[in-house]
Amino acid sequence: MTPNESKSHPVRSACALALAAITMFGSVFTVAAAATAPEEVLTKQQPAKESSAHTYLTEGGSFHVLSANEVIVVSGENTVKVLSSGGTVAEALKTAKVSLAEGQMTIPAADTVIKSDLTITVCDAKTVSVTADGETKDYQLPLGPVEKSLKMIGFQLGKDDVLSVERNEAVENIDKLTVQRVVYKDETTTESVAYDSVKENSDQVDLGETKLKTKGVNGEKAVVSRVKYVDGKRDSAEKIAEKLIKKPVDEVTLVGTKGAGTAGGAGTFTDSNGVKVSYKYMLSGSGTAYTAPAGALTATGNPAHFGGVAINPELIPYGSKLYVESVDGSFVYGYCTAIDTGGALEDGSAIVDCFYDTYDECVNFGRRDVNVYVIE
């Protein structure tokens, strides 16, 4: 062996390895391999020379195997396999000698760049006008169910999106389509929690009077709602959870029981606050209502006011504390004081005339049968 033969031996060995690899693994189309000569040879590399369909060999002793992809073209019942080392779907069709007829398309699209093994399907298609995301565009859709066709061309369709046709409607039956984008978002808001009003009896407050003990304060709660947006606009909301973050404070009102007494007298009644009250005597008869201008004086010289009633002083003395309610309990005037009189009271056509600030309130009271309890 001569010195020159010794130096070229690594190159021949590398080439042999490459060709053996291609022969043995001929069905593998994405291959990358390299065998190199000693470092001093690599520094003298020359431009590569093609040695096979997918192999390039350099004079410096390096070889490279080109990357090739297997492309399958399916057109009806025909299937063609070709190799591609780049290019687009349209170029692969030319290589496979497959032409698109009018009304046909490919999946994926003709301008798709081939980067890996790929199956190209030739489909019958139809142009459909699609309105979505604020614009209208013409799309070539493969024939078949609308939902499947849209997904085949890469059109993003959410599971909650609303279509103007059924999702399984055949593309061949439609010319246009509208897609409304539907998005659900969980949103948290703060809402007020109303306080409760509570009444407590108090013998420190005069009967028929009330006194505020504790002012009510509203609480707060966090409310989580699932909000539906259609094409970016709020459509509806459904509460899905809530949590109390600030407890409300009850409003407590003291109800006077001072002077109610339950011993002696003719009997007892229960007022609208639930207080059991004793009375001296009770009169039943017709009750009426009246009003007067502001500042008008009554028979006792007191200004007319709500809670001041007119009576027959021969039956009920002036200054008496009374409780008036309808016989059936459906209407309550409440606690009042006898401060006035009138013709109807004196002739017996009514046993009480209840004062109101407005004419409409008087009309609402009308004439009704009442019980007048004389407490003191």
VOGU-3710 file (C-alpha; in Angstrom, 3 decimals, decimal comma):
1> mtpneskshp> 0,000/0,000/0,000  1,382/3,370/-1,030  1,254/6,444/1,204  -1,446/7,974/-1,005  -3,530/4,851/-0,780  -3,184/4,953/3,012  -4,528/8,521/3,146  -7,533/7,744/0,935  -8,533/4,650/2,876  -10,715/6,537/5,453
11> vrsacalala> -12,657/8,154/2,599  -13,413/4,846/0,947  -14,423/3,385/4,297  -16,764/6,291/5,009  -18,390/5,998/1,608  -18,849/2,284/2,027  -20,537/2,815/5,405  -22,875/5,388/3,928  -23,902/3,227/0,986  -24,375/0,243/3,279
21> aitmfgsvft> -26,598/2,294/5,537  -28,697/3,493/2,597  -28,995/-0,044/1,221  -29,933/-1,571/4,562  -32,365/1,122/5,663  -33,732/2,126/2,278  -37,266/2,340/3,620  -36,326/5,004/6,171  -36,688/8,460/4,634  -35,563/10,795/7,414
31> vaaaatapee> -31,897/9,995/7,957  -28,941/12,086/9,137  -25,472/10,511/9,394  -21,815/11,593/9,172  -18,468/9,812/9,169  -15,361/11,891/8,955  -11,754/11,397/8,048  -8,932/12,501/10,343  -8,956/16,178/11,254  -6,168/17,074/8,827
41> vltkqqpake> -8,238/15,756/5,918  -11,351/17,711/6,948  -9,486/20,966/6,555  -9,101/20,248/2,852  -12,787/19,523/2,072  -13,962/20,351/-1,439  -17,518/21,097/-2,669  -19,744/18,040/-2,316  -20,368/15,728/-5,233  -23,711/13,914/-5,592
51> ssahtylteg> -23,205/10,184/-5,216  -26,853/8,962/-5,085  -30,434/10,177/-5,007  -30,170/11,135/-1,364  -26,410/11,092/-0,638  -23,687/13,656/-1,044  -19,975/12,824/-0,609  -17,202/15,339/-0,105  -13,651/14,863/-1,252  -12,522/15,608/2,271
61> gsfhvlsane> -14,027/12,390/3,575  -17,433/13,550/4,958  -20,759/12,319/3,668  -24,331/13,495/4,323  -27,668/11,781/3,733  -30,419/14,168/2,562  -33,712/14,254/4,509  -36,625/12,871/2,499  -40,312/12,587/3,435  -42,809/9,991/2,327
71> vivvsgentv> -45,909/11,632/0,887  -49,090/9,660/0,251  -51,618/11,159/-2,140  -55,160/9,792/-1,838  -57,546/10,676/-4,662  -60,752/8,701/-4,634  -59,794/5,010/-4,783  -56,260/5,767/-6,015  -53,272/6,044/-3,676  -49,856/7,214/-4,840
81> kvlssggtva> -46,637/7,332/-2,785  -43,854/9,780/-3,612  -40,723/11,058/-1,884  -40,269/14,731/-1,143  -37,254/16,577/0,219  -39,207/19,824/0,560  -41,633/21,872/-1,448  -45,394/22,221/-1,101  -48,465/20,047/-1,358  -49,067/21,419/-4,880
91> ealktakvsl> -45,570/20,329/-5,963  -46,099/16,880/-4,460  -49,295/16,532/-6,515  -47,318/17,267/-9,670  -44,759/14,664/-8,718  -47,552/12,152/-8,146  -49,147/13,236/-11,458  -52,441/14,027/-9,739  -54,495/16,960/-11,009  -57,345/18,697/-9,216
101> aegqmtipaa> -60,641/18,800/-11,078  -63,015/21,747/-10,785  -64,748/21,686/-7,390  -61,921/19,772/-5,710  -59,429/20,743/-2,997  -56,670/19,167/-0,962  -56,333/18,534/2,748  -53,984/20,064/3,771  -54,125/23,144/1,534  -52,097/23,272/-1,685
111> dtviksdlti> -49,668/25,902/-0,332  -48,764/23,864/2,767  -44,986/23,310/3,045  -44,047/19,649/3,490  -41,855/19,196/6,573  -42,547/15,580/7,545  -44,270/12,430/6,322  -47,674/13,472/5,061  -50,939/12,147/3,661  -52,617/14,428/1,131
121> tvcdaktvsv> -56,328/13,845/0,512  -58,123/15,142/-2,566  -61,731/16,061/-1,685  -64,810/17,287/-3,480  -65,502/20,775/-2,160  -67,836/23,755/-2,198  -67,286/27,448/-1,577  -69,239/28,670/1,455  -69,480/32,226/2,790  -68,590/32,126/6,500
131> tadgetkdyq> -69,240/35,038/8,860  -67,236/34,856/12,095  -65,110/37,084/14,308  -66,494/40,265/12,769  -65,753/39,452/9,136  -67,154/37,455/6,228  -64,877/35,287/4,082  -65,328/32,629/1,428  -63,948/29,228/2,409  -63,562/26,142/0,278
141> lplgpveksl> -65,005/23,360/2,412  -64,792/19,615/1,754  -68,206/18,042/1,325  -69,575/16,366/4,439  -70,837/17,487/7,896  -70,239/21,199/8,524  -68,394/20,750/11,829  -66,028/18,110/10,433  -65,380/20,160/7,276  -64,484/23,285/9,230
151> kmigfqlgkd> -62,047/21,375/11,403  -60,484/19,722/8,322  -59,461/23,106/6,924  -58,131/24,235/10,312  -61,022/26,584/11,160  -61,106/27,004/14,944  -64,537/26,014/16,251  -65,197/26,058/20,011  -67,459/23,488/21,610  -69,833/26,235/22,793
161> dvlsvernea> -69,846/28,273/19,591  -73,273/28,709/18,010  -73,710/27,929/14,300  -76,550/29,184/12,125  -77,071/25,578/10,979  -76,846/22,225/12,715  -73,276/21,020/13,152  -74,038/17,826/11,243  -75,683/19,686/8,332  -74,159/18,701/4,955
171> venidkltvq> -71,926/21,352/3,376  -73,518/20,661/-0,010  -76,853/21,969/1,372  -75,641/25,422/2,453  -74,204/28,532/0,798  -73,478/30,628/3,854  -72,772/30,078/7,514  -72,603/32,277/10,617  -70,513/31,335/13,649  -71,118/33,114/16,954
181> rvvykdettt> -68,232/32,796/19,381  -69,402/31,774/22,835  -67,109/32,111/25,856  -67,898/31,442/29,519  -66,042/33,308/32,258  -66,320/32,979/36,029  -66,530/36,471/37,496  -66,688/37,568/41,142  -68,722/40,537/42,340  -69,624/41,915/45,766
191> esvaydsvke> -73,279/42,173/46,776  -75,005/43,668/49,775  -76,655/41,413/52,358  -79,693/43,080/53,926  -79,898/43,208/57,692  -82,883/41,800/59,592  -85,212/43,936/61,681  -85,789/42,566/65,156  -88,235/43,783/67,803  -87,677/43,405/71,509
201> nsdqvdlget> -90,227/44,180/74,232  -89,081/46,692/76,837  -90,809/47,757/80,032  -88,550/50,823/79,994  -90,438/52,223/77,006  -94,028/53,442/77,247  -96,711/51,208/75,816  -97,276/51,922/72,133  -93,916/53,674/71,755  -90,796/52,280/70,096
211> klktkgvnge> -87,127/53,091/70,497  -84,196/52,159/68,280  -81,681/50,102/70,204  -79,254/49,005/67,475  -78,994/50,467/64,001  -78,975/47,879/61,242  -75,903/47,533/59,027  -75,893/45,629/55,745  -73,355/42,869/55,258  -71,472/41,827/52,122
221> kavvsrvkyv> -71,021/38,625/50,171  -68,769/37,599/47,302  -70,787/36,127/44,444  -69,231/34,013/41,690  -71,214/34,041/38,458  -70,627/32,084/35,258  -71,031/34,757/32,591  -71,826/33,908/28,984  -70,336/36,165/26,306  -71,544/35,946/22,707
231> dgkrdsaeki> -69,181/37,561/20,203  -67,611/39,479/23,072  -70,884/40,839/24,467  -72,334/39,834/27,834  -75,372/37,655/27,201  -76,369/36,088/30,518  -75,049/35,117/33,944  -75,727/32,328/36,406  -74,714/32,385/40,063  -72,648/29,323/40,905
241> aeklikkpvd> -71,274/30,168/44,357  -71,326/32,789/47,064  -69,483/33,441/50,317  -70,341/35,771/53,191  -67,445/38,161/53,761  -69,109/40,614/56,147  -71,932/39,606/58,482  -74,899/42,011/58,650  -75,881/43,604/61,951  -79,553/43,243/62,912
251> evtlvgtkga> -81,559/46,386/63,546  -83,115/46,071/67,001  -86,169/48,117/67,937  -87,483/48,242/71,484  -91,263/47,961/71,729  -92,769/49,635/74,755  -94,652/47,458/77,260  -94,570/49,906/80,152  -98,149/50,215/81,374  -99,392/47,155/79,481
261> gtaggagtft> -100,237/45,227/82,665  -102,052/41,898/82,489  -103,683/41,900/85,901  -107,177/43,199/86,528  -109,305/45,020/83,965  -111,858/43,572/81,606  -109,399/41,418/79,691  -106,344/41,418/77,444  -105,541/41,696/73,744  -102,364/41,109/71,782
271> dsngvkvsyk> -101,100/44,089/69,803  -99,405/44,058/66,394  -96,003/43,697/68,075  -97,080/40,588/69,931  -97,353/42,337/73,294  -100,131/41,129/75,578  -101,970/44,203/76,928  -104,716/44,527/79,508  -107,625/46,945/78,898  -110,298/48,550/81,094
281> ymlsgsgtay> -113,104/48,109/78,613  -113,677/47,678/74,910  -116,177/49,259/72,511  -117,129/47,823/69,113  -118,766/49,785/66,328  -118,229/51,796/63,172  -114,884/53,482/62,652  -114,216/56,333/60,228  -111,270/58,530/59,238  -110,708/62,265/58,754
291> tapagaltat> -107,986/64,774/57,923  -107,425/68,515/58,483  -105,029/71,237/57,331  -101,652/71,389/59,019  -101,844/73,259/62,329  -105,562/72,690/62,816  -106,524/72,374/66,465  -108,720/69,709/68,035  -111,460/69,967/70,682  -108,845/69,656/73,421
301> gnpahfggva> -106,658/72,401/71,920  -104,023/69,932/70,735  -102,888/70,093/67,097  -104,461/67,408/64,914  -101,934/64,617/64,220  -101,701/60,953/63,356  -102,337/58,977/66,535  -104,877/61,496/67,790  -108,504/60,358/67,355  -111,949/61,814/67,839
311> inpelipygs> -114,401/60,090/70,210  -117,570/60,714/72,172  -116,175/62,055/75,459  -119,206/60,661/77,276  -118,098/57,156/76,311  -114,344/57,645/76,265  -112,777/60,444/78,329  -110,371/62,857/76,643  -106,760/61,873/77,183  -107,579/58,150/77,295
321> klyvesvdgs> -104,955/55,847/75,757  -106,600/53,578/73,161  -105,805/50,776/70,736  -107,853/50,561/67,535  -108,039/47,677/65,074  -110,650/46,208/62,741  -112,919/43,552/64,196  -111,430/40,890/61,914  -107,867/42,004/62,749  -107,017/42,722/59,109
331> fvygyctaid> -106,453/46,464/59,683  -104,661/48,111/62,589  -104,643/51,827/63,391  -102,746/51,045/66,575  -102,158/52,995/69,765  -103,721/56,457/69,912  -105,044/59,151/72,279  -108,541/60,602/72,531  -108,122/64,340/71,777  -111,040/65,344/69,580
341> tggaledgsa> -114,751/64,861/68,979  -117,309/65,456/66,266  -120,977/65,242/65,297  -120,798/61,637/64,103  -119,208/60,616/67,399  -121,772/62,441/69,504  -124,818/61,066/67,644  -123,460/57,531/67,840  -123,047/56,890/64,084  -119,339/56,157/64,777
351> ivdcfydtyd> -117,385/55,275/67,900  -114,002/56,566/66,634  -112,751/58,884/63,902  -109,071/58,224/63,134  -106,894/61,091/61,963  -104,666/60,730/58,871  -102,332/63,239/57,274  -103,710/62,742/53,739  -107,095/62,353/52,090  -105,957/59,174/50,242
361> ecvnfgrrdv> -105,159/57,505/53,560  -108,639/58,356/54,801  -110,168/56,823/51,667  -108,083/53,707/52,203  -109,412/53,389/55,767  -112,980/54,108/54,658  -115,643/52,978/57,104  -115,119/49,682/58,848  -116,151/47,858/62,002  -113,542/48,276/64,717
371> nvyvie> -112,703/47,368/68,292  -111,568/50,245/70,489  -109,662/49,055/73,540  -109,507/51,626/76,346  -106,220/50,984/78,143  -106,049/53,918/80,580
//
